[in-house]
Amino acid sequence: MTAAQQWQQRMADLLAGLHSPTGDPVDAGARLVVLDPAGEEVFRAALARHHRFADDERTVWIRPLIGGQDTDEDGYLFNLGATRRRSLSWESVSVVDDGVELDLVTGQRARVEPADGAELEELARWDDFTSRLTQEEEDALRSLDADSWHGRYA
């Protein structure tokens, strides 16, 4: 396996929850942590279970889980207009410890690593939320090819 295949496989496994200690992928998942050039954390969020590597081979599309809230009527819902796809464009990437580290073109450093605590709880809420979606809605989210959402939950 090449170095590129190794990190891409590690990222795919993290997002899918294949590192679960129980063997059940819904008990695991990934989070994104971004550090500025000085090493200060500037962003942290759970990641949806899908991704897409762009054709340029230097960009990966992901979906950080933001914009969720508990509602009285329908339980926990995500605003799919806010929970948009994001791109990570990198200069270098490596597998480190239990995650994948990307030196971004912005000068920041991003790490995709196993989720725990609040991020794992948010991922569980996402999994529950996405079980309400139609197959067409789920396919549209998984494709990671649009910057806006015009369907339900916008």
N, CA, C and O of each residue as an XYZ file, in Angstrom:
616
protein
N       0.846     -1.175      0.000
C       0.000      0.000      0.000
C       0.893      1.240      0.000
O       1.831      1.338      0.792
N       0.598      2.179     -0.886
C       1.375      3.409     -0.943
C       1.046      4.296      0.252
O       0.064      4.064      0.957
N       1.876      5.313      0.472
C       1.629      6.246      1.582
C       0.289      6.949      1.403
O      -0.447      7.141      2.372
N      -0.035      7.339      0.152
C      -1.319      7.999     -0.106
C      -2.472      7.054      0.190
O      -3.460      7.457      0.805
N      -2.360      5.826     -0.231
C      -3.423      4.862      0.049
C      -3.548      4.601      1.548
O      -4.652      4.400      2.055
N      -2.421      4.606      2.255
C      -2.434      4.326      3.687
C      -3.211      5.406      4.450
O      -4.084      5.078      5.253
N      -2.906      6.689      4.212
C      -3.597      7.733      4.956
C      -5.056      7.843      4.528
O      -5.927      8.102      5.358
N      -5.330      7.646      3.233
C      -6.713      7.706      2.775
C      -7.547      6.577      3.397
O      -8.701      6.785      3.772
N      -6.964      5.406      3.500
C      -7.660      4.287      4.128
C      -7.872      4.544      5.614
O      -8.934      4.240      6.156
N      -6.854      5.109      6.276
C      -6.987      5.412      7.706
C      -8.106      6.430      7.930
O      -8.902      6.282      8.856
N      -8.168      7.462      7.086
C      -9.222      8.455      7.228
C     -10.589      7.815      6.999
O     -11.519      8.058      7.769
N     -10.722      7.010      5.965
C     -11.992      6.346      5.676
C     -12.412      5.450      6.843
O     -13.585      5.416      7.212
N     -11.457      4.731      7.417
C     -11.753      3.848      8.557
C     -12.206      4.645      9.777
O     -13.140      4.241     10.469
N     -11.550      5.774     10.044
C     -11.944      6.616     11.175
C     -13.370      7.134     11.001
O     -14.182      7.046     11.922
N     -13.668      7.665      9.835
C     -14.993      8.210      9.585
C     -16.074      7.135      9.676
O     -17.179      7.394     10.153
N     -15.748      5.941      9.220
C     -16.719      4.840      9.244
C     -16.865      4.215     10.626
O     -17.803      3.453     10.861
N     -15.953      4.523     11.542
C     -16.018      3.948     12.885
C     -15.446      2.550     12.968
O     -15.801      1.793     13.871
N     -14.570      2.192     12.048
C     -14.018      0.838     12.026
C     -13.007      0.582     13.144
O     -12.506     -0.535     13.272
N     -12.705      1.583     13.943
C     -11.788      1.440     15.071
C     -12.539      1.208     16.384
O     -11.953      1.324     17.460
N     -13.809      0.887     16.304
C     -14.645      0.718     17.491
C     -14.110     -0.370     18.415
O     -13.799     -1.468     17.952
N     -13.998     -0.090     19.705
C     -13.545     -1.120     20.642
C     -14.564     -2.235     20.822
O     -14.215     -3.330     21.261
N     -15.829     -1.964     20.484
C     -16.871     -2.986     20.626
C     -17.086     -3.775     19.342
O     -17.784     -4.789     19.343
N     -16.487     -3.313     18.244
C     -16.721     -3.943     16.959
C     -17.935     -3.380     16.237
O     -18.179     -3.728     15.082
N     -18.698     -2.520     16.892
C     -19.870     -1.897     16.286
C     -19.484     -0.489     15.847
O     -19.179      0.350     16.695
N     -19.491     -0.206     14.537
C     -19.040      1.106     14.050
C     -19.817      2.290     14.598
O     -19.292      3.404     14.603
N     -21.046      2.096     15.060
C     -21.791      3.238     15.604
C     -21.266      3.666     16.970
O     -21.667      4.711     17.484
N     -20.377      2.876     17.563
C     -19.754      3.244     18.839
C     -18.479      4.049     18.653
O     -17.790      4.353     19.627
N     -18.158      4.398     17.413
C     -16.922      5.129     17.125
C     -17.152      6.041     15.928
O     -18.152      5.918     15.221
N     -16.236      6.936     15.717
C     -16.297      7.862     14.601
C     -15.119      8.807     14.682
O     -14.168      8.564     15.425
N     -15.178      9.883     13.920
C     -14.036     10.796     13.828
C     -14.430     12.218     14.191
O     -15.597     12.607     14.132
N     -13.416     12.969     14.564
C     -13.569     14.399     14.775
C     -12.432     15.104     14.047
O     -11.404     14.509     13.724
N     -12.648     16.380     13.804
C     -11.653     17.236     13.183
C     -11.198     18.248     14.225
O     -12.016     18.897     14.877
N      -9.891     18.373     14.373
C      -9.300     19.389     15.238
C      -8.354     20.208     14.360
O      -7.481     19.651     13.695
N      -8.530     21.539     14.358
C      -7.686     22.419     13.550
C      -6.907     23.333     14.481
O      -7.464     23.931     15.402
N      -5.608     23.429     14.224
C      -4.713     24.295     14.994
C      -4.189     25.411     14.095
O      -3.896     25.183     12.921
N      -4.073     26.617     14.650
C      -3.497     27.716     13.875
C      -1.975     27.544     13.825
O      -1.442     26.649     14.483
N      -1.264     28.382     13.058
C       0.188     28.227     12.947
C       0.928     28.291     14.283
O       2.026     27.747     14.400
N       0.347     28.945     15.294
C       0.984     29.026     16.608
C       0.684     27.799     17.468
O       1.196     27.680     18.581
N      -0.154     26.880     16.949
C      -0.472     25.677     17.698
C      -1.712     25.777     18.565
O      -2.003     24.851     19.322
N      -2.455     26.877     18.477
C      -3.681     27.058     19.250
C      -4.859     26.414     18.520
O      -5.004     26.559     17.306
N      -5.685     25.711     19.265
C      -6.870     25.093     18.664
C      -7.863     26.170     18.252
O      -8.224     27.032     19.052
N      -8.307     26.114     16.983
C      -9.252     27.099     16.476
C     -10.579     26.480     16.041
O     -11.543     27.202     15.789
N     -10.639     25.154     15.952
C     -11.876     24.495     15.531
C     -11.834     23.043     15.978
O     -10.792     22.389     15.939
N     -13.011     22.548     16.410
C     -13.160     21.143     16.806
C     -14.611     20.752     16.551
O     -15.529     21.444     16.990
N     -14.818     19.649     15.844
C     -16.176     19.169     15.592
C     -16.130     17.706     15.190
O     -15.158     17.228     14.606
N     -17.213     17.009     15.521
C     -17.392     15.651     15.017
C     -17.555     15.724     13.504
O     -17.938     16.759     12.958
N     -17.261     14.614     12.835
C     -17.392     14.554     11.386
C     -18.429     13.516     10.991
O     -18.490     12.427     11.563
N     -19.251     13.873      9.994
C     -20.181     12.898      9.430
C     -19.379     11.728      8.866
O     -18.171     11.843      8.660
N     -20.026     10.640      8.626
C     -19.349      9.398      8.246
C     -18.982      9.309      6.764
O     -18.619      8.233      6.287
N     -19.067     10.392      6.046
C     -18.733     10.345      4.623
C     -17.659     11.379      4.277
O     -17.439     12.340      5.015
N     -17.012     11.164      3.164
C     -15.965     12.063      2.676
C     -15.826     11.840      1.171
O     -16.362     10.880      0.617
N     -15.106     12.732      0.533
C     -14.830     12.570     -0.895
C     -13.484     13.198     -1.191
O     -13.240     14.359     -0.862
N     -12.607     12.416     -1.817
C     -11.315     12.941     -2.249
C     -11.512     13.595     -3.611
O     -12.058     12.987     -4.531
N     -11.062     14.835     -3.728
C     -11.207     15.574     -4.983
C     -10.229     15.042     -6.019
O      -9.231     14.402     -5.688
N     -10.536     15.318     -7.264
C      -9.703     14.842     -8.364
C      -8.292     15.417     -8.327
O      -7.362     14.815     -8.864
N      -8.125     16.594     -7.689
C      -6.797     17.215     -7.666
C      -5.825     16.501     -6.725
O      -4.642     16.841     -6.682
N      -6.313     15.519     -5.975
C      -5.501     14.701     -5.066
C      -4.878     15.487     -3.926
O      -4.034     14.945     -3.211
N      -5.256     16.732     -3.729
C      -4.755     17.549     -2.625
C      -5.888     18.158     -1.812
O      -5.666     19.053     -0.996
N      -7.102     17.670     -2.037
C      -8.268     18.181     -1.321
C      -9.173     17.018     -0.938
O      -9.397     16.096     -1.723
N      -9.682     17.084      0.279
C     -10.685     16.119      0.720
C     -11.893     16.909      1.215
O     -11.749     17.914      1.911
N     -13.073     16.446      0.849
C     -14.322     17.068      1.293
C     -14.869     16.271      2.467
O     -14.927     15.042      2.428
N     -15.273     16.996      3.521
C     -15.805     16.391      4.734
C     -17.034     17.180      5.171
O     -17.344     18.219      4.588
N     -17.737     16.692      6.196
C     -18.890     17.409      6.717
C     -18.782     17.502      8.240
O     -19.178     16.571      8.941
N     -18.244     18.628      8.769
C     -18.248     18.830     10.221
C     -19.686     18.972     10.727
O     -20.525     19.592     10.074
N     -19.951     18.405     11.869
C     -21.307     18.400     12.417
C     -21.523     19.613     13.313
O     -21.239     19.590     14.511
N     -22.033     20.667     12.695
C     -22.390     21.887     13.414
C     -23.842     22.208     13.079
O     -24.376     21.708     12.089
N     -24.468     23.019     13.880
C     -25.825     23.449     13.577
C     -26.911     22.546     14.119
O     -28.069     22.686     13.727
N     -26.576     21.620     15.011
C     -27.597     20.759     15.592
C     -28.200     21.357     16.845
O     -27.547     22.110     17.567
N     -29.469     21.011     17.100
C     -30.108     21.465     18.337
C     -31.277     20.553     18.684
O     -31.885     19.920     17.821
N     -31.566     20.512     19.966
C     -32.683     19.720     20.463
C     -33.963     20.527     20.284
O     -34.005     21.714     20.608
N     -35.002     19.882     19.769
C     -36.297     20.543     19.616
C     -37.325     19.803     20.456
O     -37.195     18.603     20.701
N     -38.337     20.519     20.891
C     -39.397     19.905     21.699
C     -40.217     18.909     20.885
O     -40.617     17.860     21.391
N     -40.461     19.242     19.631
C     -41.377     18.450     18.811
C     -40.722     17.254     18.132
O     -41.295     16.164     18.109
N     -39.538     17.443     17.583
C     -38.957     16.415     16.721
C     -37.645     15.831     17.228
O     -36.986     15.094     16.494
N     -37.254     16.129     18.430
C     -35.988     15.628     18.941
C     -34.827     16.446     18.405
O     -34.991     17.615     18.056
N     -33.671     15.840     18.341
C     -32.460     16.546     17.916
C     -32.433     16.627     16.393
O     -32.529     15.612     15.703
N     -32.301     17.848     15.882
C     -32.283     18.072     14.435
C     -31.044     18.868     14.041
O     -30.509     19.647     14.830
N     -30.606     18.659     12.824
C     -29.509     19.430     12.254
C     -30.042     20.334     11.161
O     -30.909     19.933     10.385
N     -29.530     21.551     11.097
C     -29.822     22.466     10.014
C     -28.825     22.128      8.904
O     -27.637     22.435      9.005
N     -29.323     21.495      7.851
C     -28.423     21.037      6.785
C     -27.870     22.190      5.956
O     -26.925     22.001      5.190
N     -28.442     23.372      6.097
C     -27.852     24.549      5.477
C     -26.593     24.990      6.211
O     -25.683     25.551      5.602
N     -26.536     24.739      7.522
C     -25.365     25.087      8.331
C     -24.348     23.939      8.386
O     -23.145     24.173      8.495
N     -24.834     22.725      8.313
C     -23.963     21.548      8.376
C     -23.486     21.234      6.959
O     -23.777     20.177      6.399
N     -22.746     22.187      6.404
C     -22.306     22.111      5.005
C     -21.002     21.348      4.863
O     -20.285     21.105      5.834
N     -20.724     20.986      3.645
C     -19.435     20.370      3.342
C     -18.330     21.400      3.529
O     -18.553     22.602      3.385
N     -17.161     20.923      3.845
C     -15.966     21.760      3.967
C     -14.824     21.038      3.273
O     -14.808     19.810      3.191
N     -13.884     21.801      2.782
C     -12.731     21.185      2.130
C     -11.484     21.379      2.983
O     -11.315     22.391      3.664
N     -10.639     20.393      2.922
C      -9.305     20.491      3.504
C      -8.327     20.328      2.351
O      -8.268     19.266      1.731
N      -7.560     21.370      2.061
C      -6.532     21.321      1.018
C      -5.183     21.352      1.709
O      -4.927     22.231      2.532
N      -4.336     20.424      1.392
C      -3.106     20.251      2.148
C      -1.859     20.323      1.288
O      -1.891     20.167      0.067
N      -0.761     20.568      1.986
C       0.569     20.524      1.373
C       1.244     19.199      1.685
O       1.965     18.651      0.851
N       1.006     18.679      2.903
C       1.537     17.365      3.266
C       0.559     16.692      4.212
O      -0.226     17.350      4.894
N       0.622     15.386      4.237
C      -0.291     14.601      5.061
C       0.435     13.357      5.554
O       1.284     12.803      4.855
N       0.091     12.922      6.769
C       0.723     11.714      7.308
C      -0.198     11.039      8.310
O      -1.074     11.670      8.901
N       0.019      9.749      8.487
C      -0.669      8.990      9.518
C       0.156      9.149     10.785
O       1.351      8.853     10.796
N      -0.482      9.616     11.851
C       0.200      9.815     13.128
C      -0.632      9.188     14.233
O      -1.840      9.409     14.323
N       0.025      8.409     15.065
C      -0.652      7.753     16.178
C      -1.956      7.122     15.696
O      -1.943      6.204     14.876
N      -3.074      7.617     16.208
C      -4.371      7.035     15.865
C      -5.160      7.889     14.879
O      -6.368      7.701     14.737
N      -4.499      8.825     14.192
C      -5.214      9.713     13.292
C      -4.449     10.040     12.028
O      -3.449      9.403     11.694
N      -4.945     11.047     11.338
C      -4.337     11.559     10.110
C      -4.117     13.044     10.314
O      -5.032     13.761     10.720
N      -2.909     13.511     10.034
C      -2.575     14.919     10.205
C      -2.285     15.535      8.842
O      -1.537     14.983      8.035
N      -2.901     16.702      8.605
C      -2.748     17.409      7.342
C      -2.180     18.795      7.603
O      -2.734     19.556      8.397
N      -1.085     19.125      6.942
C      -0.560     20.487      6.966
C      -1.270     21.222      5.833
O      -1.007     20.982      4.654
N      -2.171     22.117      6.214
C      -3.043     22.772      5.247
C      -2.331     23.897      4.508
O      -1.352     24.458      5.000
N      -2.836     24.216      3.325
C      -2.251     25.289      2.522
C      -2.403     26.640      3.210
O      -1.703     27.588      2.856
N      -3.289     26.747      4.173
C      -3.513     27.988      4.921
C      -2.460     28.215      5.996
O      -2.406     29.288      6.597
N      -1.620     27.210      6.243
C      -0.654     27.288      7.328
C      -1.163     26.639      8.603
O      -0.407     26.474      9.561
N      -2.424     26.274      8.622
C      -2.988     25.574      9.772
C      -2.660     24.087      9.684
O      -2.233     23.587      8.644
N      -2.867     23.403     10.788
C      -2.696     21.952     10.832
C      -4.031     21.346     11.244
O      -4.632     21.771     12.231
N      -4.491     20.362     10.495
C      -5.743     19.677     10.802
C      -5.435     18.228     11.157
O      -4.544     17.597     10.588
N      -6.197     17.731     12.110
C      -6.049     16.341     12.519
C      -7.426     15.685     12.537
O      -8.357     16.186     13.168
N      -7.540     14.566     11.840
C      -8.735     13.737     11.894
C      -8.374     12.582     12.802
O      -7.435     11.833     12.532
N      -9.133     12.441     13.890
C      -8.790     11.464     14.920
C     -10.057     10.839     15.480
O     -11.156     11.316     15.196
N      -9.923      9.780     16.272
C     -11.118      9.175     16.863
C     -11.881     10.179     17.722
O     -11.290     10.924     18.504
N     -13.181     10.188     17.566
C     -14.037     11.060     18.371
C     -14.293     10.412     19.721
O     -14.361      9.188     19.837
N     -14.434     11.252     20.739
C     -14.871     10.775     22.048
C     -15.641     11.906     22.725
O     -15.744     13.003     22.176
N     -16.169     11.649     23.885
C     -16.866     12.686     24.644
C     -17.973     13.363     23.861
O     -18.806     12.705     23.237
N     -17.972     14.686     23.901
C     -19.036     15.479     23.274
C     -19.120     15.247     21.765
O     -20.218     15.232     21.208
N     -17.982     15.067     21.098
C     -18.012     14.858     19.650
C     -18.630     13.501     19.298
O     -19.354     13.389     18.309
N     -18.352     12.479     20.097
C     -18.947     11.168     19.843
C     -20.452     11.211     20.110
O     -21.225     10.567     19.400
N     -20.870     11.961     21.122
C     -22.301     12.132     21.386
C     -22.983     12.852     20.216
O     -24.089     12.482     19.821
N     -22.332     13.867     19.669
C     -22.896     14.593     18.529
C     -23.002     13.682     17.312
O     -23.978     13.759     16.566
N     -22.025     12.833     17.108
C     -22.073     11.878     16.000
C     -23.231     10.898     16.181
O     -23.893     10.548     15.204
N     -23.483     10.453     17.396
C     -24.618      9.561     17.655
C     -25.932     10.275     17.326
O     -26.849      9.672     16.767
N     -26.018     11.567     17.677
C     -27.217     12.339     17.328
C     -27.347     12.475     15.815
O     -28.458     12.413     15.288
N     -26.242     12.658     15.113
C     -26.253     12.734     13.648
C     -26.741     11.412     13.056
O     -27.580     11.404     12.155
N     -26.218     10.302     13.559
C     -26.641      8.993     13.056
C     -28.149      8.815     13.231
O     -28.823      8.308     12.334
N     -28.680      9.232     14.386
C     -30.115      9.142     14.623
C     -30.871     10.062     13.661
O     -31.878      9.662     13.077
N     -30.387     11.283     13.500
C     -31.028     12.247     12.598
C     -31.057     11.730     11.166
O     -32.095     11.798     10.506
N     -29.935     11.216     10.678
C     -29.880     10.793      9.271
C     -30.747      9.562      9.014
O     -31.066      9.270      7.861
N     -31.132      8.839     10.058
C     -32.039      7.701      9.850
C     -33.428      8.181      9.432
O     -34.231      7.381      8.953
N     -33.727      9.469      9.603
C     -35.012     10.050      9.199
C     -35.019     10.487      7.736
O     -36.082     10.748      7.172
N     -33.854     10.568      7.128
C     -33.758     11.083      5.769
C     -34.212     10.054      4.741
O     -34.111      8.847      4.961
N     -34.711     10.549      3.624
C     -35.019      9.657      2.508
C     -33.706      9.201      1.873
O     -32.657      9.797      2.117
N     -33.761      8.171      1.081
C     -32.557      7.699      0.396
C     -31.984      8.788     -0.502
O     -30.765      8.930     -0.598
N     -32.846      9.559     -1.159
C     -32.388     10.636     -2.037
C     -31.674     11.729     -1.234
O     -30.645     12.250     -1.664
N     -32.225     12.069     -0.070
C     -31.585     13.075      0.775
C     -30.230     12.580      1.276
O     -29.251     13.325      1.279
N     -30.184     11.330      1.695
C     -28.922     10.785      2.180
C     -27.881     10.733      1.066
O     -26.716     11.060      1.293
N     -28.285     10.329     -0.127
C     -27.371     10.303     -1.268
C     -26.848     11.695     -1.584
O     -25.668     11.857     -1.895
N     -27.709     12.698     -1.508
C     -27.294     14.082     -1.777
C     -26.254     14.538     -0.751
O     -25.283     15.199     -1.118
N     -26.441     14.198      0.521
C     -25.455     14.557      1.546
C     -24.136     13.840      1.308
O     -23.070     14.451      1.383
N     -24.205     12.560      1.025
C     -22.989     11.750      0.852
C     -22.162     12.173     -0.364
O     -20.946     11.980     -0.382
N     -22.803     12.737     -1.361
C     -22.069     13.111     -2.576
C     -21.098     14.250     -2.331
O     -20.110     14.386     -3.052
N     -21.364     15.075     -1.319
C     -20.482     16.196     -0.975
C     -20.119     17.041     -2.201
O     -18.960     17.408     -2.395
N     -21.133     17.341     -3.023
C     -20.858     18.101     -4.242
C     -21.638     19.403     -4.340
O     -21.660     20.030     -5.399
N     -22.284     19.822     -3.240
C     -23.049     21.071     -3.267
C     -22.737     21.899     -2.025
O     -22.498     21.357     -0.946
N     -22.744     23.210     -2.193
C     -22.437     24.109     -1.086
C     -23.668     24.577     -0.329
O     -23.542     25.233      0.705
N     -24.856     24.251     -0.824
C     -26.062     24.678     -0.121
C     -27.087     23.539     -0.138
O     -26.989     22.596     -0.923
N     -28.055     23.661      0.739
C     -29.094     22.644      0.887
C     -30.434     23.333      0.738
O     -30.700     24.337      1.400
N     -31.294     22.788     -0.142
C     -32.600     23.409     -0.392
C     -33.761     22.485     -0.058
O     -34.906     22.781     -0.399
N     -33.479     21.370      0.602
C     -34.544     20.433      0.945
C     -35.027     20.610      2.362
O     -34.898     21.683      2.952
N     -35.596     19.527      2.911
C     -36.028     19.556      4.310
C     -34.835     19.831      5.217
O     -33.686     19.601      4.838
N     -35.113     20.316      6.392
C     -34.108     20.579      7.428
C     -33.116     21.675      7.039
O     -31.975     21.675      7.502
N     -33.551     22.609      6.189
C     -32.669     23.715      5.813
C     -32.840     24.880      6.754
O     -32.177     25.905      6.594
